[in-house]
Amino acid sequence: MKVLFFSLLALSSIHAANKKIPGCGDQSFFVVEGKKIEFCWLPKIEAWVSIHCVQKKKPDCKALTLYQSLLKPVVVMESEELNGGKNPGSVLCGKIGGTLQYAILEGGSQQTFCSAADGSLIDSNALSNAYYAGEKIKK
């Protein structure tokens, strides 16, 4: 009886972990700075964000606030800041008050994320996409 109970408990926790979150185009785990974190792909902005931003429907998710800040013509990035092949999203993360974090996808590919003050994360590619949408780089 105990074995059946624990088997059902394990299955229910696996099912809960695989539950589709409304608003997520896809869900995936990344190992960020050694910690396994679940992310949600937001098709609307083409970005991975930490799942709690969508799951808990937090309108004040700071990672999304960082993204929104780059849609406005406030931040300027000089072309010299990209010397040496620097990732634009990584440079932008620091300029808008975030902290760069490195992640590994379960398959082994690497990704950089920008960590906001509340601990929420957004992939740095989304930051550069938002920035370049307005073509605000100075030459």
N, C-alpha and C positions, 0 to 999 in steps of 0.2 A: 504494500500500500504506500509506504514511504517513497519507494522508487517511482511509482506512478505519479505521486504528487510532485516530486522534484523534476520528473520528466516534463510534466505539464507546465510547471513553473518556468523551466528553461525554454520550452517552446513558446510560451507567451512572451517572454522577454525578447526572444529572437524576432518574433512577429512585431512587437512594439518597436524594435530597433529598425526594422525594415518598412515600417508604415510610411506610406507616401504622404508628404506634407503638402497641403494645397499651396500653390504659388511656386513650388519648386519644379523646374523643368527636369531636374535630375538631382540626385543626392549622392555624395561620395565622402569617404574619409581621407584625410590627409594627416600625415605626421608632421606637426608643426613644432619645431624646436624640441623634438623628442616626445611630444604629447599628441595622442590620437584625437583628432577633432572632426566632427561631422560638419559638412558644408552643403549648402543649397545653391544650385545654379539658377540664377534669376534671368530668364530669357529676355525680359524687357530691357535690362541694362547690360546683358551679356557678361555676367560676373558671378564668380563664386563668392558667397558671403557665409559667415558662420551661421549655422542653422537656427540658432536661437533668435536671430533677427527676424526670421520668417515664422518660426514655430510659435513664438510667444506674441507675435504680431506687435513687436515693440516699435512704435513710430519714432522713438528717439534713439534708435540704433545708431551709435556714433560712426560706425564704419560706413553706413549709407550717407550720413551727414558729410563725411570726408569726400565721398564720391560727388555729392551735390555741390560741394564747394568748388570743385574743378569745372563745373558747367558754367560758372560765372567768370567774367574776365577780370578776376582779382589777382590770381597767381600768375607770375611771369617766370618762364624758365629760359635762361640764356643758353645758346647753343654750346658754349664752352663747358657748361655743366655736364654735358653728355660725352665729353672727351674721354677717350680710353674705352669706349663701348659701353658706358654706363647705361643701365636700364632706365628709361624715362620714368616709368611708374615707381621705381625705387627712389629716384631723385625727388619726384613729386611727393611721395609719402613723407619724407622728412620736411619738405617745405610747408606742408599743411598740418604739421603737428603729430604725425603718426610715427610709429616705430616699425622698421622693416623686420619681418620674420621670414625664415626659410622653411619650406615644407617639401615633403616627398609624398607623392601619390603612391597608393598601394602597388602599382605596377612599376615604380621606380623613377618615374619622371619627376622633375623638380619644378617648383613654383615659388614665387615670392608673394607674400601677403603684407598688407599694411594693417597694423594693429592700432585701433583707436583707444582713446582714454578709458573706455568702459570694457576693454578686452575683446570687443567684437573685431572681426577680421574681414577684409575684402581683398580680392586678388589685385596685385599691382597693375596687371594689364588693363583692368577696367579703369584705373586712375588715368593711365596714359591715353586710353581711348576717349575718356571724357574731356581730358585736356585738349587733345588734338582735334576734337570735334569743332572747337572754336578757332583752331589754327592760331594759337596765341604765342607761339615760340618766336623770340626775337633772333634775328640773324645778324 
